[in-house]
């Protein structure tokens, strides 16, 4: 008696190119590590941006203070000339409110 075996078509093994190009699941541990690194990088970039903004504001404040000190120096120089013409050359004691002329 002849036995008729139904042969299943044999599947050819997957091609190497197909294996390389098909997505595969990443282990949870590795995925969590990648997510943590991405979060750390995002946080760092955000903090660097905040630092840059603060630095720019500090530079603006520094420039304004430099302008102000120049104005004060000009006022001080003008007052010095005014006091010299009024009292002569000497030293002012602000605490005592006195003027001591220089003797040559």
C-alpha positions in Angstrom: 0.0 0.0 0.0 1.4 3.3 -1.0 1.4 6.0 1.6 0.7 9.5 0.2 2.6 11.8 2.4 1.6 15.4 2.2 4.7 17.3 2.3 4.7 20.7 3.8 6.5 23.2 1.7 9.8 23.8 3.3 10.4 27.3 4.3 13.7 28.7 3.4 15.6 30.2 6.3 15.4 34.0 6.6 18.0 35.9 4.7 20.7 37.7 6.7 19.6 41.0 5.2 16.1 40.5 6.4 17.3 39.7 10.0 19.5 42.8 10.0 16.7 45.1 8.7 13.9 43.9 10.9 13.3 45.6 14.2 13.9 43.6 17.3 12.7 44.2 20.9 15.2 45.9 23.2 15.4 44.5 26.7 13.6 46.6 29.3 16.8 47.2 31.3 18.6 48.6 28.2 15.6 50.7 27.2 15.4 52.2 30.7 19.1 53.0 30.5 18.7 54.7 27.2 15.7 56.7 28.5 17.6 57.8 31.6 20.5 58.9 29.4 18.2 60.9 27.2 16.5 62.5 30.2 19.9 63.4 31.7 21.0 64.9 28.4 17.8 66.9 28.1 18.2 68.2 31.6 21.8 69.2 31.0 20.8 71.0 27.8 18.1 72.8 29.6 20.4 73.8 32.5 23.0 75.0 30.0 20.4 77.2 28.4 19.3 78.6 31.7 23.0 79.3 32.5 23.4 81.1 29.2 20.4 83.3 29.9 21.7 84.1 33.4 25.2 84.9 32.0 23.7 87.3 29.4 21.7 89.0 32.1 24.9 89.3 34.3 26.8 90.8 31.4 24.0 93.3 30.8 24.1 94.2 34.5 27.9 94.4 34.5 27.8 96.8 31.5 25.2 99.0 33.2 27.2 99.1 36.4 30.3 100.1 34.4 28.4 102.9 32.8 27.1 104.1 36.2 30.6 104.0 37.8 31.9 106.2 34.9 29.1 108.7 35.5 30.0 108.7 39.2 33.7 109.2 38.4 32.8 112.1 36.2 30.6 113.7 38.9 33.4 113.1 41.4 36.0 114.8 39.1 33.7 117.8 38.5 33.0 118.2 42.2 36.8 117.9 42.9 37.4 120.8 40.5 34.6 122.8 42.0 35.9 122.3 45.5 39.5 123.0 44.5 38.4 126.3 43.0 36.4 127.2 46.1 38.7 125.9 48.9 42.0 125.4 47.1 44.2 122.3 47.0 43.8 120.1 50.1 42.1 117.2 51.8 38.5 116.9 52.7 37.5 114.9 55.8 34.0 113.8 55.1 33.3 112.5 58.6 34.4 115.7 60.3 33.2 118.0 57.5 36.5 119.8 57.4 39.0 120.9 54.8 42.7 120.9 55.4 44.7 122.9 52.8 48.0 121.4 51.5 51.0 123.4 52.4 53.8 123.6 49.9 
